[in-house]
Amino acid sequence: MLIVATTADLESDRLSALHTLRILDTPPEERFDRLTRIAVAVFDTAISTVTLIDEDRQWHKACLGVDSREDDRAVSFCSVAIEKPRPLIVPDATQDPRFADNRLVTGPPHIRFYAGIPLTTATGFRVGTLCVIDTKPRAFGDEELALLHDLARIAEDELNHKELSAALAAWRESEQRFRAVFHESAIGMTMVDADGRLVEANLAFAAMVDIQPDELRGLPVSAITHPAERDNDDVGQLFAGQIDRLRRERRYVRPDGTWFWGALTASMLRDREGRPDVAIGMIEDITERKEVERLKDELVSVVGHELRTPLTSIRGSLGLLEAGIAGELPQEATDMVAIARQNTERLSRLVDETLDLERLQAGRVELEVRGVTALELLQSTAQVVQHVADDAGVELLWEAPADLQLHVDPDRIVQALVNLVGNAIKFSPPGGSVRTIVKAHGSEVLISVRDEGRGIPLDQLEAVFERFRQVDASDHREKGGTGLGLPITRAIVEQHAGRIWAESEPGAGSTFRITLPLPLAKPPIAVYDRRAPRREALARAARRLGRRVTTFADPDALAEADGFALVLVAGAGIEDLDPGLPVVRVEGEDEDLDAAVAEALR
C-alpha cells in the first residue's frame, strides 16, 4: 500500500527538525551576526536577517535593521520562502498580490524588495532563510544571487554544526553496537550486496564454511552454495522488492567439498532515502537437526508399515461384526462396534497420511507429470469437496483462465487443493464462502485459497505447516482431521519446485497461496535407469533444478518418445538405449547427486 504523507505530517516533521537544533530563543551569536553585517554591506540593503520559522511565528537568530526579534508567521516573507527549495525574489512587494496588503509592506518597515534563500537542516527540512530586505524596489542579478547563496550556505553550515556533531556521535555509537552484535553473535551473519557478493561475514559464519572472514569479502554467495540451489535468486527478489524477508533452509559448501544445512533468515537494510542497501542474513547450522528428522522419519515409516497390516485386519473384522456375520448383536454392542470401526478407520487414515508424508518428504513418490489446464484441476477438486461444502453451508467460488496450462502431477496437485479447500470449509462460518483463484504470475502460476474464517495468529503462519500442529488445541476435537494435511500439501508443492505460504489477520480470514513454475523456458528431459530407486532419485534432483522430467523404465518406450533435450542415466541399462539418444551418464552418491545432475544439465 502506498502511504502519502499529508501537509500536516510534513509540517510536524519540519517543526521537529527545527526544535532538534535547540537554537530558538537563544542569545545572539557572532557567527550569525557577522553574516547579516556582510549581507547589508555587500548588497547595500537596509535589512538582513537569519530567520527561523516556528509554528506560528518567525524568529530572527540574527537581524540588522530590525528592532524586534520575532513577528507573526502570517506576515512572514520567510515563511513563504521555505515553501519551495528555490530562492524567493520579490522585486516590488506592492506589485506582488501575495504581499501587497501585508502590514509589513503597508506599514513599518515598508518592505519593497525581498530576497531570501531557504536554510535546510542536515535531515533535509527547510527551517528558515538568510534574507536581505530593502525599502525601495530593486532588481537582483545572477551574480548577486550567487553571493547570497554562498552566504546562505555558510549560515546553513553554522546552523547544522551542532546537529551534525551529535548525529555523527550517535551514528558512531550505533555502528559500534551493530558491529559488536554482528561480529560477536554465535549465529552466522552475513551482508550481501545487490550483485550477490558478500560484503561482510562474522566469525561464526566463517567457521561454518571454513573460510576466513577477510577471504569471504567479495565472494559470490553462489560460490558457497550447493550447486542444486544456485538457481534460486532469493537475494535478487529481496533487492527487487518482490519479498520483504526470506526464510529458507539451504545447503552451503565448504572448500573441501563437504556441505552443511543452514536455516537462513534474510531481510533488507535500506539507506536514508529508502533504497535497498544490503541484505543482512542470519544462518544457523541445522545439519544435526536434519539428521534427527531423517531418523525420525525412518522410525515413523517403520512403525507405520508395521501398523498398517493389523489395522486392516481389525477394521475388516469390525466391519463384518457390524454387518452381522456372527449373528445379530445387542444394540449396545452394535454401537460399541461402530465406534471401534470408526476410530480404527481414523487411525488407518492417520497411518496412511503419515506414510504418504514420509514418502513425499523422502522423495520416494514419483510424480506422474503431464499437461493439464487450471480449470481441469479446479473441476476435479470441486468434485471431491462440493458435498462437504454443501453440508457446512459454505459457498465455493472458483476462478481460472480457460487457457492456463500447467505441467504437474494432476492427482497430487488436486490432493493439495482438496486439503486447502477442505480446511477452508472447516473453518468458515455457515453462510460464508471459500474462493479459489488460479492465475499466471510472471513465470509462475499463483493459486490462492481464501476463506472467511477466524484467521491465524501471525506467529502461527509458519507453524501450521508442521506435523500435527493445530492453531487451537480444541480444533482437533471440534474440527477433526489428522493434522497432516498442510505438511503433505507443502511436500507436494515443493516436489513440484513450488512454494506455499499462509497470509492472515485474526478475525479477517486466511489465504493460502501456492506458486508453481510455468512450463516455459527449459526443455523437458528424460530419466532412465533399470533400478527404480535410482531412477526416482535422478528425477527428484532434476525437478529441484526446475526441470520437467519424464521417467522411463522401458528403453523401447524411451526410443519411441521424442521432445527431450537429453536423457539422464545413472548407469544400469545404459547399454540398452538407442545410440542416437542424447544420453548423459550421471555418477555420484546420494549426497552428491544434486551437484552431479546440476553439472550434467549445464
C-alpha positions as a printed NumPy array, in Angstrom:
array([[  0.   ,   0.   ,   0.   ],
       [  1.323,   3.453,  -0.913],
       [  1.223,   5.829,   2.069],
       [  1.191,   9.526,   1.113],
       [  2.355,  11.999,   3.741],
       [ -0.069,  14.872,   4.334],
       [  0.938,  18.532,   4.547],
       [  0.278,  18.381,   8.298],
       [  2.599,  15.392,   8.625],
       [  5.369,  17.177,   6.732],
       [  4.973,  20.362,   8.79 ],
       [  5.091,  18.328,  12.001],
       [  8.339,  16.699,  10.855],
       [  9.746,  20.099,   9.836],
       [  8.983,  21.599,  13.24 ],
       [ 10.527,  18.574,  14.938],
       [ 13.718,  19.093,  12.892],
       [ 13.744,  22.795,  13.814],
       [ 13.325,  22.125,  17.541],
       [ 16.04 ,  19.459,  17.401],
       [ 18.505,  22.237,  16.545],
       [ 17.864,  23.745,  20.032],
       [ 18.537,  27.237,  18.709],
       [ 15.188,  29.031,  19.082],
       [ 15.207,  31.831,  21.697],
       [ 18.955,  31.581,  22.242],
       [ 21.095,  34.758,  22.662],
       [ 22.686,  36.443,  19.625],
       [ 25.877,  34.806,  18.341],
       [ 28.675,  36.474,  16.407],
       [ 28.872,  33.611,  13.898],
       [ 25.394,  34.557,  12.617],
       [ 25.53 ,  38.316,  13.272],
       [ 28.579,  38.73 ,  11.037],
       [ 26.662,  37.19 ,   8.115],
       [ 23.942,  39.854,   8.331],
       [ 26.564,  42.607,   8.518],
       [ 28.304,  41.238,   5.415],
       [ 24.983,  40.933,   3.563],
       [ 23.946,  44.53 ,   4.274],
       [ 27.361,  45.8  ,   3.18 ],
       [ 27.616,  43.677,   0.021],
       [ 24.076,  44.184,  -1.244],
       [ 23.548,  47.735,   0.078],
       [ 20.2  ,  46.921,   1.676],
       [ 18.536,  48.308,   4.78 ],
       [ 17.843,  44.972,   6.452],
       [ 19.31 ,  41.47 ,   6.644],
       [ 18.187,  38.591,   8.884],
       [ 18.82 ,  34.943,   9.641],
       [ 15.23 ,  33.887,  10.307],
       [ 13.736,  30.632,  11.608],
       [ 10.075,  29.764,  11.05 ],
       [  8.367,  28.287,  14.117],
       [  4.796,  27.   ,  14.319],
       [  3.12 ,  30.424,  14.498],
       [  5.983,  32.918,  14.462],
       [  9.135,  33.94 ,  12.694],
       [ 12.155,  34.382,  14.947],
       [ 15.394,  36.121,  13.965],
       [ 18.57 ,  34.443,  15.158],
       [ 20.412,  37.418,  13.696],
       [ 18.955,  40.713,  12.464],
       [ 20.322,  44.002,  11.269],
       [ 17.966,  46.904,  10.581],
       [ 15.062,  45.375,  12.522],
       [ 14.211,  46.186,  16.161],
       [ 12.019,  43.2  ,  17.083],
       [ 13.442,  39.674,  17.04 ],
       [ 10.106,  37.98 ,  16.221],
       [  6.793,  38.548,  14.482],
       [  3.653,  36.669,  13.425],
       [  4.242,  33.931,  10.894],
       [  1.168,  35.138,   8.981],
       [  3.059,  38.24 ,   7.778],
       [  6.388,  36.486,   7.212],
       [  8.015,  36.668,   3.76 ],
       [ 10.432,  33.978,   5.004],
       [  7.548,  31.607,   5.707],
       [  6.631,  31.82 ,   2.026],
       [ 10.273,  31.389,   1.046],
       [ 10.649,  27.996,   2.767],
       [  7.68 ,  26.533,   0.929],
       [  9.967,  25.734,  -2.006],
       [ 13.695,  24.949,  -2.256],
       [ 14.284,  27.82 ,  -4.716],
       [ 15.195,  31.398,  -3.713],
       [ 12.283,  33.8  ,  -3.223],
       [ 12.895,  37.096,  -5.056],
       [ 10.299,  39.877,  -4.715],
       [ 11.438,  42.943,  -6.724],
       [  8.487,  45.116,  -5.609],
       [  6.168,  43.844,  -2.873],
       [  3.474,  46.39 ,  -3.71 ],
       [  3.103,  44.763,  -7.131],
       [  3.022,  41.186,  -5.8  ],
       [ -0.521,  40.035,  -4.878],
       [  0.911,  37.723,  -2.193],
       [  2.346,  40.659,  -0.226],
       [  0.686,  43.884,  -1.428],
       [ -1.683,  44.006,   1.587],
       [  0.898,  42.749,   4.12 ],
       [  1.194,  45.127,   7.107],
       [  4.986,  44.961,   6.805],
       [  4.531,  46.444,   3.329],
       [  1.767,  48.938,   4.012],
       [  3.357,  49.942,   7.354],
       [  6.79 ,  49.853,   9.005],
       [  9.337,  48.806,   7.918],
       [  7.669,  49.398,   4.487],
       [  9.214,  46.393,   2.712],
       [  9.509,  46.766,  -1.052],
       [ 12.306,  44.373,  -2.025],
       [ 12.943,  40.9  ,  -0.579],
       [ 15.468,  38.167,  -1.47 ],
       [ 15.642,  35.019,   0.698],
       [ 17.492,  31.684,   0.414],
       [ 15.985,  28.708,   2.339],
       [ 18.168,  27.139,   5.058],
       [ 17.983,  23.34 ,   5.266],
       [ 18.788,  21.018,   8.157],
       [ 21.058,  18.004,   7.801],
       [ 17.898,  15.884,   7.664],
       [ 16.561,  17.808,   4.658],
       [ 13.939,  20.13 ,   6.183],
       [ 13.708,  23.84 ,   5.281],
       [ 13.503,  25.68 ,   8.613],
       [ 14.345,  29.292,   7.788],
       [ 16.152,  31.729,   5.496],
       [ 19.04 ,  34.094,   5.126],
       [ 17.468,  37.182,   3.554],
       [ 18.109,  40.761,   2.534],
       [ 15.313,  43.369,   2.567],
       [ 15.075,  46.916,   1.243],
       [ 12.599,  49.758,   1.452],
       [ 12.745,  50.534,  -2.244],
       [ 12.098,  48.304,  -5.282],
       [ 15.156,  46.858,  -6.986],
       [ 16.347,  44.115,  -9.318],
       [ 18.58 ,  41.247,  -8.208],
       [ 21.071,  39.912, -10.75 ],
       [ 22.563,  36.437, -11.11 ],
       [ 25.898,  37.444,  -9.541],
       [ 24.131,  38.92 ,  -6.506],
       [ 22.004,  35.79 ,  -6.188],
       [ 25.123,  33.594,  -6.289],
       [ 26.727,  35.66 ,  -3.488],
       [ 23.565,  35.404,  -1.378],
       [ 23.629,  31.624,  -1.971],
       [ 27.197,  31.47 ,  -0.666],
       [ 26.282,  33.362,   2.496],
       [ 23.229,  31.132,   2.991],
       [ 25.365,  28.003,   2.747],
       [ 27.648,  29.398,   5.465],
       [ 24.601,  30.103,   7.653],
       [ 23.337,  26.591,   6.949],
       [ 26.667,  25.037,   7.969],
       [ 26.65 ,  27.012,  11.209],
       [ 23.049,  26.049,  11.838],
       [ 23.763,  22.336,  11.389],
       [ 27.152,  22.241,  13.07 ],
       [ 25.931,  21.04 ,  16.471],
       [ 23.278,  18.786,  14.984],
       [ 25.796,  17.128,  12.684],
       [ 28.236,  16.563,  15.532],
       [ 25.543,  14.984,  17.686],
       [ 24.224,  12.911,  14.786],
       [ 27.74 ,  11.738,  13.926],
       [ 28.391,  10.695,  17.513],
       [ 25.058,   8.848,  17.66 ],
       [ 25.785,   7.175,  14.338],
       [ 29.212,   6.046,  15.508],
       [ 27.763,   4.656,  18.724],
       [ 25.013,   2.866,  16.793],
       [ 27.529,   1.444,  14.326],
       [ 29.733,   0.19 ,  17.174],
       [ 26.762,  -1.555,  18.783],
       [ 25.74 ,  -3.093,  15.461],
       [ 29.256,  -4.323,  14.703],
       [ 29.567,  -5.791,  18.195],
       [ 26.307,  -7.702,  17.744],
       [ 27.196,  -8.69 ,  14.183],
       [ 30.715,  -9.942,  14.785],
       [ 30.272, -11.481,  18.24 ],
       [ 26.991, -13.261,  17.53 ],
       [ 27.014, -17.046,  17.954],
       [ 24.737, -17.279,  14.896],
       [ 26.284, -16.882,  11.464],
       [ 25.613, -13.444,   9.97 ],
       [ 26.293, -12.052,   6.512],
       [ 25.768,  -8.883,   4.483],
       [ 25.23 ,  -9.306,   0.74 ],
       [ 25.098,  -6.615,  -1.965],
       [ 22.801,  -6.371,  -4.991],
       [ 25.277,  -8.351,  -7.118],
       [ 25.023, -11.32 ,  -4.774],
       [ 28.5  , -10.815,  -3.263],
       [ 29.406, -10.966,   0.404],
       [ 30.141,  -7.524,   1.845],
       [ 30.809,  -8.833,   5.348],
       [ 30.593, -12.091,   7.297],
       [ 31.049, -12.695,  11.003],
       [ 33.32 , -15.223,  12.707],
       [ 30.516, -17.7  ,  13.35 ],
       [ 29.623, -17.959,   9.644],
       [ 33.293, -18.055,   8.652],
       [ 33.731, -21.063,  10.957],
       [ 30.711, -22.787,   9.383],
       [ 32.099, -22.551,   5.842],
       [ 35.741, -22.915,   6.982],
       [ 36.846, -19.704,   5.213],
       [ 38.458, -16.689,   6.894],
       [ 36.224, -13.568,   7.093],
       [ 38.596, -11.434,   5.002],
       [ 38.598, -14.125,   2.29 ],
       [ 34.79 , -14.158,   2.237],
       [ 34.534, -10.444,   1.389],
       [ 33.684, -10.011,  -2.285],
       [ 32.997, -13.72 ,  -2.754],
       [ 29.778, -14.541,  -4.68 ],
       [ 27.235, -16.28 ,  -2.463],
       [ 26.842, -18.859,  -5.236],
       [ 30.444, -19.961,  -4.622],
       [ 29.487, -21.32 ,  -1.183],
       [ 26.009, -22.526,  -2.16 ],
       [ 25.222, -26.124,  -3.032],
       [ 25.006, -26.448,  -6.855],
       [ 21.431, -27.73 ,  -6.722],
       [ 20.273, -24.461,  -5.167],
       [ 22.23 , -21.87 ,  -7.133],
       [ 19.307, -21.112,  -9.447],
       [ 17.235, -19.73 ,  -6.538],
       [ 17.795, -15.97 ,  -6.774],
       [ 16.328, -15.21 ,  -3.353],
       [ 18.578, -12.198,  -2.746],
       [ 17.577, -10.77 ,  -6.12 ],
       [ 13.935, -10.947,  -5.059],
       [ 14.765,  -9.04 ,  -1.869],
       [ 16.52 ,  -6.246,  -3.746],
       [ 13.722,  -6.104,  -6.333],
       [ 11.162,  -5.656,  -3.574],
       [  9.271,  -8.834,  -4.543],
       [  9.585, -10.149,  -0.968],
       [ 10.141,  -8.335,   2.346],
       [ 12.086, -11.082,   4.046],
       [ 13.369, -14.521,   3.258],
       [ 13.258, -17.728,   5.256],
       [ 14.524, -20.978,   3.836],
       [ 16.736, -23.963,   4.501],
       [ 19.643, -24.318,   2.132],
       [ 22.942, -26.133,   1.848],
       [ 26.317, -24.403,   1.988],
       [ 29.505, -25.891,   0.565],
       [ 32.984, -25.763,   2.141],
       [ 36.249, -25.609,   0.157],
       [ 36.919, -29.311,   0.85 ],
       [ 33.613, -30.277,  -0.832],
       [ 31.683, -31.095,   2.357],
       [ 28.429, -29.285,   2.968],
       [ 26.031, -28.442,   5.778],
       [ 22.394, -27.449,   6.151],
       [ 21.725, -23.857,   7.186],
       [ 18.466, -22.168,   8.217],
       [ 18.651, -18.741,   6.547],
       [ 16.636, -15.689,   7.548],
       [ 17.339, -12.573,   5.49 ],
       [ 15.924,  -9.056,   5.28 ],
       [ 16.805,  -5.786,   3.552],
       [ 18.688,  -2.866,   5.075],
       [ 17.87 ,   0.405,   3.308],
       [ 19.656,   3.733,   3.089],
       [ 18.201,   7.048,   4.287],
       [ 16.328,   7.509,   1.011],
       [ 14.683,   4.108,   1.402],
       [ 16.71 ,   2.462,  -1.375],
       [ 17.953,  -1.127,  -0.935],
       [ 21.466,  -1.111,   0.516],
       [ 22.494,  -4.605,   1.652],
       [ 20.688,  -7.822,   2.524],
       [ 21.546,  -8.996,   6.012],
       [ 21.234, -12.699,   6.721],
       [ 21.313, -14.895,   9.817],
       [ 22.354, -18.521,   9.293],
       [ 22.021, -21.32 ,  11.831],
       [ 23.674, -24.703,  11.261],
       [ 20.82 , -27.236,  11.338],
       [ 22.692, -30.258,   9.971],
       [ 22.217, -32.159,  13.23 ],
       [ 18.526, -31.332,  13.3  ],
       [ 18.159, -32.554,   9.722],
       [ 19.768, -35.856,  10.663],
       [ 17.405, -36.228,  13.637],
       [ 14.457, -35.53 ,  11.327],
       [ 15.706, -38.181,   8.902],
       [ 15.977, -40.773,  11.679],
       [ 12.549, -39.782,  12.977],
       [ 11.038, -40.145,   9.516],
       [ 12.575, -43.592,   9.163],
       [ 11.109, -44.587,  12.535],
       [  7.685, -43.266,  11.542],
       [  7.901, -45.228,   8.297],
       [  8.797, -48.48 ,  10.01 ],
       [  6.135, -48.097,  12.696],
       [  3.536, -47.085,  10.117],
       [  4.175, -50.1  ,   7.939],
       [  4.011, -52.385,  10.971],
       [  0.652, -50.889,  11.991],
       [ -0.993, -50.951,   8.588],
       [ -1.468, -54.739,   8.291],
       [ -3.032, -55.378,  11.733],
       [ -5.218, -52.273,  11.383],
       [ -6.556, -53.524,   8.055],
       [ -7.384, -56.85 ,   9.679],
       [ -9.049, -55.213,  12.7  ],
       [-11.078, -52.866,  10.518],
       [-12.259, -55.719,   8.334],
       [-13.235, -57.841,  11.32 ],
       [-15.164, -54.996,  12.939],
       [-16.964, -54.372,   9.667],
       [-18.022, -57.99 ,   9.474],
       [-19.258, -57.938,  13.084],
       [-21.213, -54.759,  12.381],
       [-22.746, -56.395,   9.309],
       [-23.985, -59.295,  11.472],
       [-21.79 , -62.117,  10.184],
       [-21.573, -63.523,  13.747],
       [-25.237, -63.047,  14.355],
       [-27.286, -60.073,  15.421],
       [-25.655, -58.112,  18.226],
       [-27.447, -56.288,  21.016],
       [-27.914, -52.593,  20.296],
       [-25.325, -51.538,  22.877],
       [-22.76 , -53.928,  21.378],
       [-23.59 , -52.724,  17.852],
       [-22.959, -49.135,  18.903],
       [-19.653, -50.077,  20.515],
       [-18.531, -51.981,  17.386],
       [-19.47 , -48.978,  15.204],
       [-17.433, -46.64 ,  17.421],
       [-14.5  , -49.054,  17.304],
       [-14.713, -49.319,  13.498],
       [-14.882, -45.525,  13.059],
       [-11.841, -44.997,  15.284],
       [ -9.982, -47.794,  13.506],
       [-10.699, -46.103,  10.171],
       [ -9.462, -42.793,  11.58 ],
       [ -6.289, -44.469,  12.832],
       [ -5.83 , -46.111,   9.422],
       [ -6.139, -42.695,   7.736],
       [ -3.563, -41.314,  10.155],
       [ -1.155, -44.144,   9.314],
       [ -1.768, -43.753,   5.571],
       [ -1.219, -39.976,   5.675],
       [  1.873, -40.365,   7.869],
       [  3.37 , -42.821,   5.383],
       [  2.319, -40.596,   2.471],
       [  4.052, -37.597,   4.057],
       [  7.155, -39.637,   4.822],
       [  7.379, -40.833,   1.204],
       [  6.859, -37.308,  -0.13 ],
       [  9.467, -35.731,   2.127],
       [ 11.93 , -38.526,   1.393],
       [ 11.331, -38.048,  -2.328],
       [ 10.114, -41.617,  -2.828],
       [  6.947, -40.534,  -4.648],
       [  7.426, -40.457,  -8.405],
       [  5.367, -37.68 ,  -9.97 ],
       [  3.232, -38.526, -12.998],
       [  3.717, -35.164, -14.672],
       [  1.641, -34.154, -17.694],
       [ -0.033, -31.131, -19.192],
       [ -3.33 , -30.109, -17.595],
       [ -5.386, -26.923, -17.531],
       [ -6.093, -24.971, -14.375],
       [ -9.829, -25.425, -14.969],
       [ -9.438, -29.219, -15.014],
       [ -7.636, -29.094, -11.66 ],
       [-10.393, -26.944, -10.122],
       [-13.136, -29.167, -11.531],
       [-11.509, -32.299, -10.079],
       [-11.119, -30.549,  -6.72 ],
       [-14.752, -29.386,  -6.722],
       [-15.987, -32.94 ,  -7.311],
       [-14.31 , -34.029,  -4.061],
       [-15.192, -31.13 ,  -1.74 ],
       [-18.542, -29.847,  -3.021],
       [-20.666, -32.149,  -0.849],
       [-18.598, -31.185,   2.213],
       [-19.238, -27.503,   1.476],
       [-22.957, -28.136,   0.952],
       [-23.221, -29.891,   4.303],
       [-21.391, -26.996,   6.009],
       [-23.474, -24.305,   4.254],
       [-20.358, -22.772,   2.654],
       [-20.303, -21.422,  -0.901],
       [-17.38 , -22.425,  -3.131],
       [-16.174, -19.926,  -5.739],
       [-13.68 , -20.871,  -8.46 ],
       [-11.73 , -18.615, -10.851],
       [ -9.173, -19.614, -13.503],
       [ -8.331, -18.63 , -17.096],
       [ -9.636, -21.193, -19.565],
       [ -6.311, -21.44 , -21.414],
       [ -3.877, -21.558, -18.481],
       [ -1.799, -24.735, -18.862],
       [  0.278, -26.332, -16.109],
       [  2.811, -29.165, -16.256],
       [  2.208, -31.037, -12.99 ],
       [  1.058, -34.325, -11.483],
       [ -2.71 , -33.625, -11.546],
       [ -3.592, -36.171,  -8.856],
       [ -1.084, -34.745,  -6.405],
       [ -1.995, -31.084,  -7.052],
       [ -5.688, -31.938,  -6.659],
       [ -4.765, -33.683,  -3.378],
       [ -3.081, -30.477,  -2.234],
       [ -6.056, -28.324,  -3.278],
       [ -8.517, -30.673,  -1.58 ],
       [ -6.518, -30.306,   1.644],
       [ -6.52 , -26.487,   1.415],
       [-10.154, -26.076,   0.357],
       [-11.265, -28.716,   2.883],
       [ -9.503, -26.831,   5.682],
       [-11.027, -23.554,   4.496],
       [-14.51 , -25.099,   4.594],
       [-13.961, -26.456,   8.128],
       [-13.003, -23.052,   9.471],
       [-15.595, -20.985,   7.566],
       [-18.869, -19.99 ,   9.241],
       [-22.19 , -21.184,   7.759],
       [-23.164, -18.779,   5.001],
       [-19.531, -17.918,   4.321],
       [-17.597, -18.546,   1.129],
       [-14.271, -20.053,   0.06 ],
       [-12.703, -18.581,  -3.071],
       [-10.038, -20.414,  -5.088],
       [ -8.232, -18.345,  -7.739],
       [ -5.641, -19.524, -10.251],
       [ -3.774, -17.038, -12.432],
       [ -0.485, -16.582, -14.257],
       [  2.032, -14.562, -12.253],
       [  5.169, -13.835, -14.261],
       [  6.972, -17.115, -14.874],
       [  4.803, -18.882, -12.298],
       [  1.229, -19.901, -11.616],
       [ -0.26 , -18.403,  -8.456],
       [ -3.019, -20.372,  -6.699],
       [ -4.87 , -18.679,  -3.816],
       [ -7.426, -20.282,  -1.478],
       [ -9.179, -17.656,   0.651],
       [-11.684, -18.247,   3.446],
       [-13.76 , -16.058,   5.768],
       [-12.893, -17.858,   8.983],
       [-11.387, -16.645,  12.225],
       [ -7.89 , -16.282,  10.783],
       [ -4.495, -17.405,  12.02 ],
       [ -2.28 , -15.517,  14.507],
       [  0.791, -14.028,  12.845],
       [  3.172, -16.116,  14.952],
       [  1.451, -19.306,  13.751],
       [  1.573, -18.701,   9.98 ],
       [  4.639, -20.907,   9.525],
       [  3.886, -23.354,  12.342],
       [  0.625, -24.54 ,  10.728],
       [  2.723, -26.461,   8.185],
       [  4.28 , -28.607,  10.916],
       [  3.039, -32.121,  11.625],
       [  0.044, -32.432,  13.971],
       [  0.048, -28.684,  14.605],
       [ -3.288, -27.039,  15.395],
       [ -3.771, -23.284,  15.882],
       [ -6.085, -24.078,  18.79 ],
       [ -5.907, -27.307,  20.807],
       [ -9.701, -27.591,  20.667],
       [ -9.603, -27.755,  16.843],
       [ -8.59 , -31.406,  16.938],
       [-11.726, -32.312,  18.878],
       [-14.143, -29.939,  17.138],
       [-12.897, -29.98 ,  13.532],
       [-11.359, -33.435,  13.267],
       [ -8.555, -34.25 ,  10.86 ],
       [ -5.138, -35.796,  11.359],
       [ -3.033, -32.627,  11.447],
       [ -1.061, -33.811,   8.417],
       [ -2.953, -32.153,   5.563],
       [ -0.843, -28.993,   5.384],
       [  2.536, -30.763,   5.761],
       [  1.509, -33.128,   2.934],
       [  0.403, -30.161,   0.82 ],
       [  3.73 , -28.401,   1.355],
       [  5.648, -31.567,   0.436],
       [  3.619, -31.936,  -2.78 ],
       [  4.166, -28.306,  -3.744],
       [  7.898, -28.406,  -3.023],
       [  8.302, -31.6  ,  -5.048],
       [  6.886, -29.581,  -7.967],
       [  9.614, -26.942,  -7.345],
       [  6.929, -24.625,  -5.959],
       [  6.3  , -22.678,  -2.771],
       [  3.389, -22.416,  -0.319],
       [  2.695, -19.924,   2.461],
       [ -0.166, -18.525,   4.522],
       [ -1.378, -14.943,   4.958],
       [ -3.88 , -13.931,   7.6  ],
       [ -5.128, -11.411,  10.1  ],
       [ -7.006, -12.73 ,  13.136],
       [-10.714, -12.286,  12.614],
       [-10.339, -11.497,   8.902],
       [ -9.946, -14.947,   7.345],
       [ -6.899, -16.675,   5.872],
       [ -5.363, -17.016,   2.413],
       [ -3.097, -19.895,   1.44 ],
       [ -1.002, -19.251,  -1.662],
       [  0.888, -21.668,  -3.904],
       [  3.313, -20.807,  -6.69 ],
       [  4.234, -23.394,  -9.322],
       [  6.634, -22.877, -12.233],
       [  5.076, -22.445, -15.645],
       [  6.334, -24.863, -18.316],
       [  8.163, -22.18 , -20.275],
       [ 11.868, -21.82 , -20.738],
       [ 13.737, -25.069, -20.173],
       [ 13.055, -28.092, -22.43 ],
       [ 11.957, -31.353, -20.798],
       [ 14.39 , -34.161, -20.068],
       [ 14.029, -37.924, -19.719],
       [ 15.403, -40.112, -16.949],
       [ 16.115, -43.808, -17.494],
       [ 17.539, -46.476, -15.233],
       [ 16.596, -50.091, -14.668],
       [ 16.772, -49.514, -10.906],
       [ 13.593, -47.766,  -9.747],
       [ 15.119, -46.068,  -6.646],
       [ 17.983, -44.659,  -8.698],
       [ 15.599, -43.524, -11.44 ],
       [ 13.423, -41.702,  -8.906],
       [ 16.439, -40.091,  -7.224],
       [ 17.65 , -38.702, -10.571],
       [ 14.181, -37.372, -11.379],
       [ 13.874, -35.638,  -7.997],
       [ 17.256, -33.982,  -8.373],
       [ 16.34 , -32.664, -11.842],
       [ 12.953, -31.374, -10.66 ],
       [ 14.616, -29.496,  -7.808],
       [ 16.518, -27.645, -10.521],
       [ 13.215, -26.589, -12.112],
       [ 13.269, -29.087, -14.998],
       [ 10.287, -31.016, -16.347],
       [ 11.061, -34.716, -16.123],
       [  9.557, -37.888, -17.555],
       [ 10.867, -41.201, -16.237],
       [ 11.172, -44.399, -18.267],
       [ 11.687, -47.981, -17.112],
       [ 11.402, -49.376, -20.639],
       [ 14.142, -48.497, -23.177],
       [ 11.804, -49.201, -26.104],
       [  9.242, -46.7  , -24.804],
       [ 12.021, -44.135, -24.43 ],
       [ 13.188, -44.763, -28.009],
       [  9.684, -44.062, -29.311],
       [  9.275, -40.873, -27.265],
       [ 10.571, -37.521, -28.52 ],
       [ 10.873, -33.887, -27.476],
       [ 13.518, -34.474, -24.791],
       [ 16.614, -32.29 , -24.656],
       [ 18.656, -35.115, -23.147],
       [ 18.41 , -38.394, -21.245],
       [ 19.935, -38.784, -17.792],
       [ 21.129, -42.28 , -16.915],
       [ 22.846, -43.441, -13.733],
       [ 24.407, -46.422, -15.444],
       [ 22.23 , -49.502, -15.085],
       [ 20.823, -50.263, -18.536],
       [ 22.759, -47.642, -20.463],
       [ 23.781, -50.323, -22.953],
       [ 20.078, -50.948, -23.777],
       [ 19.49 , -47.43 , -25.09 ],
       [ 19.363, -46.314, -28.704],
       [ 22.829, -44.894, -29.605],
       [ 21.144, -41.921, -31.266],
       [ 19.669, -40.625, -27.992],
       [ 21.334, -37.611, -26.266],
       [ 22.408, -39.65 , -23.241],
       [ 24.321, -38.163, -20.31 ],
       [ 25.623, -40.516, -17.646],
       [ 25.323, -39.192, -14.085],
       [ 27.627, -40.575, -11.443],
       [ 27.562, -39.771,  -7.752],
       [ 26.284, -40.981,  -4.426],
       [ 23.07 , -39.718,  -2.895],
       [ 24.678, -36.801,  -1.071],
       [ 26.462, -35.694,  -4.272],
       [ 23.642, -36.43 ,  -6.695],
       [ 22.223, -32.886,  -6.854],
       [ 25.617, -31.493,  -7.783],
       [ 26.177, -34.205, -10.4  ],
       [ 22.774, -33.585, -12.016],
       [ 23.332, -29.829, -11.989],
       [ 26.649, -30.359, -13.768],
       [ 25.026, -32.684, -16.343],
       [ 22.342, -30.099, -17.126],
       [ 24.75 , -27.205, -17.731]])
